[in-house]
Amino acid sequence: MTTHRLPPLSALRAFEAAARLNSFSRAAAELFVTPAAISHQIHTLEQDLGVQLFHRLNRSIELTASGRVLLPGLSEAFAGLHSAVKRLRAHNDTGSLTVTASPSFAAKWLVLRLHRFQARCPDIDVRISATDEVVDLTQGDFDIAIRYGGGRYPGLDVELLFTNEVFPACSPRLLAEGPPLRSPEDLRHHALIHDQAIERDPLVPTWPMWLRAAGVKSPAPSGGLSFNNMSLALDAAIAGHGVVLAYSTIAAADIAAGRLVRLFSLGLPDQFAYYIVTAPGARERLKVRAFRDWLREEAAAERGHESPANAAPQPVADAAEPGVSPSSN
C-alpha cells in the first residue's frame, strides 16, 4: 500500500531546515544548495503530501497549520539520525580517542606518560579534556573518563586504576634551609598548604586528620596558603612556600624528580581511588581497549605489581578529586 510510503528524504530535510531557520536562504546555506533548490524540494513535498506547508509572503515565510504538525516529528527524527551517526563514528577503532580527566590528574600524571602510548599506538589521535565537569559518557562525546571517587557509577563500566596515600611533602630547599622538620611536631613552625576542595569533604584525609594520626597535640598553625587545585598546591610547595599534604598519585612525578621530598613515614590511606570509567560496550572497541590496557600497565609499573584489581577498595560515596569541587569526579 502507498499510504506507508515516505516522501523523499531530501525533501523532508529541506522542509525541516527551512522551518527551523524560518528562511529558504538560510536553509540553503546550511544544506549547501541554492534557495531555488530548497523551494523546489518543498514544493515537491507539498505535492506529495497534498497539503501546503508554508505561506509564502513577500519577504518571509510562515508555517501553515500542517507545517506546524509536521515539524516536531521531523526535528526529532533528524536529531536521532545525527545522534546515531555520532555514536557510530565514536565506535570506530581508529581515529580520535577522547579522554576526560581532572586538570590535576591530567597535568601531574597523564600528560607525563602519554608519549609512551603514542609510541605504541601512533594511529590513535588522543584528545584530552582536562575539566572538572562530570560528563555523560553515554552521549558519545568521550570514550574514557578517569574519575576519582568511590567507584559507584551506575550504568557505566568501572575498573580500579589505583589508590592513594596521603602524606606531608615539601621542597628540598625548605627542608635544608627552613626550621627543622625532624618530627611531626615541627610542622607548627611551618606554613601548611591547603587544598580547599579536599578539605570540604569529611571522608578525604586532611591536615587535621593527619596531625591527629601523627599524635601532634599542639594545634595546627593558622594561615598559610589555600588552593582549589591540588597541582597548584604542589607547585606552591615546590616553590618553598610551605608544607603540602600530598596525594601519592598526583605528587609522584615531583617526588621522583626531586622537586618534592616526602616527610615522615606516616601516610594515611585514601578511602577514594582513581577509576577507569566507560560507557557500556565501549571496552569492546580496539582503541578504548588499547588505552585502558596502557593505563593499567602504567599504574601497575608505578605501584610495582601487576594488577590494580587486587587492591580494590570497597565502594563508598564519591568525593572530589584532589583539586576538584566535591560534586566532580
Secondary structure, DSSP 8 states (H G I E B T S, - for coil): -GGG----HHHHHHHHHHHHHT-HHHHHHHHTS-HHHHHHHHHHHHHHHTS--EEE-SS-EEE-HHHHHHHHHHHHHHHHHHHHHHHHHHT-SSEEEEEEE-HHHIIIIIHHHHHHHHHH-TTEEEEEEE-SS---GGGSS-SEEEEEESS--TTSEEEEEEEEEEEEEE-HHHHHHSS--SSGGGGGGS-EEEEHHHHT-TTS--HHHHHHHTT--S------EEESSHHHHHHHHHTTS-EEEEEHHHHHHHHHTTSSEE-SS--EEEEEEEEEEE-TTGGGSHHHHHHHHHHHHHHHHHHTSS-GGGG----------TTS-TT--
